[in-house]
Amino acid sequence: MAEGLLEVNNIETYYGPIMAIRGISFGVPRGAIVTILGANGAGKTTILKTVSGVMEPQKGTVTFEGRALRGLDPDKVMRLGLSHVPEGREVFPLLTVRENLKMGAYTRTDAGAVAQDMQMVYDYFPVLAMRAEQRAGLLSGGEQQMLSISRALMARPKMMLLDEPSLGLSPKLVKDIFDIIVRINHEQGVTILLVEQNANMALHIADYGYVLEVGRIVMEDTCARLLEKDDIKEFYLGIKDQSVRGTRRWKRKKMWR
């Protein structure tokens, strides 16, 4: 098994009196792409917010490179090497593309390397170079998603948390975005924790997957094996096996490569 970079143990997080995630435990090995699948309201976004420090868990621990994150502000979590790309493409709309990218590197003092990384993200997303002096609020949805990912990459993270990067995008843009995510993982060595409703795409690029249902992990396995499971085919890929009848129960398995 690869070295664990992120370890989440038995976390419980609430919205007021409502428990959103219930005793969640999982790990993300260094260098891997791990995905969390689940329907709307399952608790996927809450997990990422808890990991990045946006929300405080009432119970459990989150450790990154062996360091406890609980109680740290999101800014301090980011400085440790963990970048969060939230759902909804939260760019600075009145700043230009270039200024947004510089905001991603605001903690860095290595100006020369920042300039190199700026060119790196332009190589990944050439349209951002063309729009460099344009206000981010005037970009299309797909371009804003590219900018959000690029801004996080400018911090030189060890790990990126990606929340629904395909949301609202055309099929071609979805493929383009996911191709770049794989390249970032392979070429830059950035570990990826991906929350995604497009299960087919997520399972084809990730190494390992967790299935979340009503705030609990109900299944986990390598993505290659998850793609072969009847439950995943029916509920997430829309492929029905007519030979299987009745209500199935999820069986949780832990079978990391």
Secondary structure, DSSP 8 states (H G I E B T S, - for coil): ---EEEEEEEEEEEETTEEEEEEEEEEEETT-EEEEE--TTSSHHHHHHHHHTSS--SEEEEEETTEE-TT--HHHHHHTTEEEE-TT----TTSBHHHHHHHHTTT---HHHHHHHHHHHHHH-HHHHHTTTSBGGGS-HHHHHHHHHHHHHTT--SEEEEE-TTTT--HHHHHHHHHHHHHHHHHH--EEEEE-S-HHHHHHH-SEEEEEETTEEEEEEEHHHHTT-HHHHHHTS----TT--S-----------
